[in-house]
Amino acid sequence: MAKRFRGTYTVLITPFDASGEKVDLKAMAELVDWQIAQGIHGLIPLGSTGEFLSLSDAEAEAVAETAITAAKGRVPVLIGTGAEDTRECVRLSKRAEKLGADGVMIIPPFYSTPTEDELFAHYKRIGEAIGIPIMIYNNPATANVDMRPETVRRLSAIDNVRYIKESTLEVTRVRDIIELCGDRMTVFAGILGYESFWLGAEGWVAVCSNLLPKESARLFELVADAKDKDAALALYKRILPIVRWVGGHRYVAATKAGFGLMGRPGGSPRPPRLPLPPAEIAALEKDMKALGMI
């Protein structure tokens, strides 16, 4: 029986060695262990934060296998398997399933700007090829296609398309997707975690939880389980500086800089991304110290 996905899921960085030339698989396994020990509810390697487009196929397979093996079934692991070619997406998704992934997260083809019919055919073909759940990933800022709630309703007719990472700044989409899809689609926030929880999102695919897994998981629990508005809002305001640091174009660079400040291995981003400039690292360090992170 498939696991139910719920809670805060970290879209993990991919640790590199100091040169950036080699994936640090030992650090990856240690990161998985630390995240789980901190109380995170799930993990997603090979997303945008994991720099999946900057990895070779062999590296991506090694990262997926390492994360799944290290997790040891303690939390769900979804593998990012997005690709421009539907056939390649099928191959990557079948590989993830064979490696033991609990699900896959799939951004739409990000160059061809597919029509709704093409999106449906894309996800349907993948869904028919695998037996694990699919989390579709709506991020029009990067994918050049916007899966609006009406489109999501159509995609929810595909048997194992059961989750969506909704990464626009229109929080009312959470409400609309739930209204249109009912129990056929579970919404995970991609950006507005705190805000989306109150409208019925059952999860958050978070970047900030790379650095603050315990607090990010607790924020979901305070809203979704405890219904404690005051405590949830206080925690949200407390971690908001880090949420902002890893938002926008700095999401990889700031997260990896934060790892460096914490003494955790992560390396620098791969080009064309550049490391965070020294002045910004100093500002990030100040905010992390204020939170007691370092």
C-alpha positions as a printed Julia matrix, in Angstrom:
294×3 Matrix{Float64}:
   0.0    0.0     0.0
   1.38   3.38   -1.02
   2.44   5.75    1.72
   0.36   8.88    2.14
   2.44  11.99    1.58
   1.81  14.7     4.15
   3.88  17.31    5.97
   7.06  19.25    5.22
   9.3   17.67    2.59
  12.79  19.03    2.0
  13.78  19.5    -1.62
  17.38  18.59   -0.92
  20.55  20.23   -2.14
  23.06  18.0    -3.89
  26.35  18.23   -1.95
  29.48  18.65   -4.04
  33.11  18.49   -3.04
  35.05  21.73   -2.65
  35.85  21.9    -6.37
  32.26  21.25   -7.4
  33.49  18.58   -9.78
  32.29  15.58   -7.8
  29.06  14.74   -6.0
  29.71  14.04   -2.31
  27.6   10.94   -1.74
  28.82  10.51    1.84
  27.59  14.02    2.62
  24.3   13.2     0.89
  23.72  10.19    3.12
  24.63  12.22    6.2
  22.23  14.97    5.13
  19.39  12.47    4.82
  20.12  11.09    8.3
  20.26  14.57    9.82
  17.03  15.66    8.18
  15.19  12.6     9.48
  16.68  12.95   12.97
  15.44  16.55   12.98
  11.89  15.39   12.32
  11.37  16.14    8.63
   8.35  14.38    7.13
   9.76  13.56    3.69
  12.6   14.17    1.24
  12.84  15.09   -2.43
  16.27  14.79   -4.07
  16.89  15.97   -7.64
  14.57  18.94   -7.63
  15.58  22.41   -8.75
  17.39  22.98   -5.43
  19.25  19.75   -6.1
  20.58  21.25   -9.36
  19.21  18.3   -11.32
  19.92  19.95  -14.66
  23.61  20.28  -13.73
  24.1   16.58  -12.99
  25.1   13.81  -15.35
  22.75  10.86  -15.64
  25.13   8.7   -13.61
  25.36  11.34  -10.9
  21.59  11.69  -10.72
  21.17   7.94  -10.36
  23.8    7.84   -7.6
  22.12  10.69   -5.71
  18.71   9.01   -5.92
  20.05   5.64   -4.84
  22.03   7.15   -1.96
  19.06   9.11   -0.62
  16.66   6.17   -0.84
  19.15   3.8     0.78
  20.02   6.24    3.57
  16.36   6.96    4.34
  15.74   3.25    4.99
  11.99   3.71    4.64
  11.81   6.04    7.65
  10.22   8.84    5.61
   8.89   8.94    2.04
  11.43   9.79   -0.64
  10.21  11.27   -3.91
  12.68  11.62   -6.76
  12.62  14.53   -9.19
  12.32  13.02  -12.67
  11.42  16.0   -14.84
  12.67  16.06  -18.43
  11.85  17.81  -21.68
  11.34  14.51  -23.52
   8.4   12.39  -22.33
  10.32   9.2   -23.12
  13.21  10.35  -20.94
  10.82  11.26  -18.14
   9.35   7.76  -18.35
  12.84   6.25  -18.18
  13.86   8.32  -15.17
  10.58   7.62  -13.38
  10.84   3.87  -13.97
  14.4    3.98  -12.66
  13.3    5.84   -9.54
  10.62   3.23   -8.9
  13.12   0.41   -9.38
  15.5    2.07   -6.91
  12.74   2.07   -4.29
  11.37   5.61   -4.47
   7.99   6.17   -2.86
   6.98   8.6    -5.59
   8.25  11.01   -8.21
   7.98  14.78   -8.58
   7.7   15.9   -12.19
   7.92  19.44  -13.51
   6.33  19.83  -16.96
   8.5   20.05  -20.06
  10.19  23.4   -19.51
  11.07  24.58  -23.0
   8.39  23.4   -25.39
   5.54  25.19  -23.53
   3.1   22.3   -23.99
  -0.61  22.79  -24.5
  -3.08  21.31  -22.03
  -3.63  18.32  -24.32
   0.13  17.77  -24.53
   0.47  18.05  -20.74
  -2.26  15.46  -20.27
  -0.63  13.09  -22.76
   2.77  13.61  -21.09
   1.62  12.8   -17.57
  -0.72  10.02  -18.7
   2.11   8.21  -20.47
   4.31   8.47  -17.38
   1.47   7.4   -15.11
   0.83   4.31  -17.18
   4.52   3.36  -17.03
   4.93   3.37  -13.23
   3.02   2.21  -10.19
   4.07   4.89   -7.69
   2.37   8.26   -7.11
   3.23  11.32   -9.17
   3.52  14.81   -7.71
   3.09  17.28  -10.54
   5.06  20.48  -10.06
   3.57  23.8   -11.06
   6.2   26.51  -11.26
   5.4   28.76  -14.22
   8.36  31.02  -13.45
  10.77  28.24  -14.41
   8.73  25.82  -16.53
   7.18  28.42  -18.86
   3.82  26.71  -18.46
   1.16  27.37  -15.86
  -0.97  24.44  -14.73
  -3.98  26.39  -13.53
  -6.58  24.75  -11.24
  -8.81  23.8   -14.18
  -5.88  22.0   -15.83
  -5.01  20.31  -12.54
  -8.57  19.02  -12.35
  -8.11  17.34  -15.73
  -4.73  15.88  -14.76
  -6.23  14.46  -11.56
  -8.17  12.02  -13.74
  -4.87  10.16  -14.33
  -4.83   7.34  -11.77
  -1.55   8.0    -9.98
  -1.36  11.79  -10.42
  -2.36  12.44   -6.83
  -0.2   15.32   -5.6
   0.74  18.79   -6.75
   3.52  21.12   -5.67
   1.89  24.5    -6.26
   4.62  27.13   -6.57
   2.91  30.33   -7.55
   2.28  33.28   -5.25
  -1.49  32.89   -5.69
  -2.39  31.14   -2.46
  -6.07  30.97   -3.47
  -5.08  28.27   -5.94
  -4.87  25.88   -3.0
  -8.53  26.55   -2.29
  -9.49  26.22   -5.94
  -7.59  22.98   -6.58
  -9.18  21.36   -3.54
 -12.62  22.56   -4.61
 -12.2   21.3    -8.19
 -10.39  18.02   -7.47
 -11.66  16.94   -4.07
  -9.79  13.96   -2.67
  -8.24  13.17   -6.06
  -5.46  15.74   -5.51
  -3.44  16.61   -2.41
  -1.85  20.05   -2.47
   1.69  20.74   -1.31
   2.79  24.36   -1.2
   6.01  25.19   -3.0
   6.55  28.72   -1.74
   3.78  29.89    0.58
   3.86  27.04    3.06
   2.41  28.73    6.13
  -0.26  30.57    4.18
  -1.26  27.48    2.19
  -1.68  25.26    5.26
  -4.6   27.37    6.44
  -6.38  26.85    3.12
  -6.06  23.09    3.23
  -2.62  22.27    1.81
  -1.45  19.02    3.36
   2.2   19.59    2.75
   5.05  21.91    1.89
   7.95  21.18   -0.46
  10.4   23.52    1.24
  13.85  24.87    0.46
  14.37  26.47    3.88
  14.03  23.08    5.57
  17.46  22.19    4.2
  18.71  24.56    6.92
  15.79  24.41    9.37
  14.23  20.94    9.12
  12.96  20.8    12.7
  11.3   24.21   12.59
   9.88  23.71    9.1
   8.29  20.41   10.09
   6.97  21.91   13.32
   5.33  24.78   11.43
   3.19  22.3     9.51
   2.33  20.38   12.67
   1.26  23.53   14.52
  -1.17  24.47   11.76
  -2.4   21.15   10.39
  -2.47  19.08   13.58
  -2.53  21.42   16.59
  -4.5   24.26   14.92
  -2.47  26.62   17.11
  -2.57  29.91   15.23
  -0.57  31.95   17.73
   2.3   29.48   18.05
   2.39  28.84   14.29
   2.5   32.53   13.44
   5.24  33.17   15.99
   7.36  30.36   14.53
   6.71  31.51   10.99
   7.83  35.04   11.79
  10.92  33.64   13.51
  12.1   31.61   10.51
  10.96  34.13    7.88
  14.45  35.64    7.4
  15.76  32.24    6.27
  12.67  31.63    4.12
  13.44  34.9     2.37
  17.15  34.15    2.02
  16.5   30.94    0.1
  13.74  32.42   -2.04
  14.14  33.79   -5.56
  17.31  33.31   -7.56
  19.46  32.7    -4.45
  17.74  29.47   -3.44
  20.72  27.23   -4.21
  23.55  29.66   -3.44
  22.09  30.87   -0.14
  21.26  27.35    1.02
  24.78  26.14    0.28
  26.27  29.21    1.94
  24.15  28.43    4.99
  25.49  24.89    5.03
  29.0   26.27    4.98
  28.26  28.56    7.91
  26.83  25.6     9.83
  29.94  23.55    9.12
  27.99  21.08    7.0
  29.38  19.84    3.67
  27.61  21.13    0.59
  30.13  22.79   -1.64
  29.34  25.6    -4.04
  26.67  25.6    -6.76
  27.68  24.43  -10.19
  27.95  27.09  -12.9
  26.3   29.06  -14.29
  25.2   29.61  -10.68
  27.69  31.56   -8.61
  28.34  31.3    -4.87
  26.79  33.92   -2.63
  28.98  37.09   -2.55
  30.94  37.72    0.68
  28.76  40.67    1.72
  25.62  38.55    1.44
  27.26  35.67    3.31
  28.01  38.09    6.14
  24.38  39.22    6.2
  23.15  35.63    6.13
  25.52  34.76    8.97
  24.04  37.58   11.05
  20.51  36.27   10.53
  21.54  32.69   11.27
  23.26  33.76   14.49
  20.13  35.63   15.55
  18.18  32.36   15.16
  20.79  30.36   17.08
  21.6   28.27   14.02
  25.34  28.88   14.37
